[in-house]
Amino acid sequence: MPVVFRWQGVRFFFYSNEGNPREPIHIHADRQGAEAKFWIFPDVLVAESTGFDRRALTELVRVVEQRRAEIERAWHEHFG
């Protein structure tokens, strides 16, 4: 489970086994039992979430948007 970055106690990461066939580029986030998955393209969208409130999700979307290039680069480095 490669961690791409951490932000204010939230861990942003990929699962090494992302399905077969592999899903499009996305990132997972977790903090103290709350979890979310974000699609990266064409726009950053919440794919699923448990435990994060709307305000937290809005902030996490903003963070993912700001770090989209870093996430995409890490995805390609990890998955080839």
N, C-alpha and C positions, 0 to 999 in steps of 0.2 A: 504494500500500500504506500506508494511514493507520495510524500508530502511535498506539495509545490510551494506553499508559503503558509505562514500563520499571521493572523491579524486580530488583535484585541481578544485573544483567547479562543479564536475560531481557527480550526485546522482545515485547510483546503487541500484536497488530495484526490488521487485516482485509485480505483481498485485495479489491481493487476489483471484480474480476469473480468474484462468488461463485456462479456457475452460473445456469442458466436452466431451470426456475424457481429463484429464489434459495433457498438452504437457510435453515433457521431460524437464529435468533441464535446465533452462536458466535464464538470468538476463537482465534487462532493464537498460538503462543509459539515463540520460537527463541532459542538460545544456542549459539554455537560449533559449529554443525552439527547440534545436536539440535533436533528439531521436534515440536510437539504441537498438537492441535486439541481444543478443549473445547466441548461443548454447554453452554448456559447454563440452559435451562429444560427440564423442570420442576426438575431438579436439575443441579448442575454435574457433568458426566461427561467422562471422557477419551474422545474419539471415535477418535483414532488418535495414535500416538506412535512416533518413532524416535530413539534416542539418549539419552533421559532414563531414568534408573533409577526403580524404584518409589518410593524415598524422595523423589526430586526431584518426581515426579508428584504425590505426596501433598501436598507443600508447594505446588506450583503450583495444585492444586485449591483449597486453602485460600485462596490469594491471589485467585483468580478469584471464589470465593464472597464474599470480603470486598469486592470491587470490582465486583460484579455490576451494581449500579445505574449505575455509571460506564460500564461496557461497554455496557449496554443503551442508555443515553443517546447514547453515541458512535455506536452502530450506526444509530439512528434519524436522527441528524444527518447521517451520511454517506450512508445509503441512502434516506432520505426516508420 
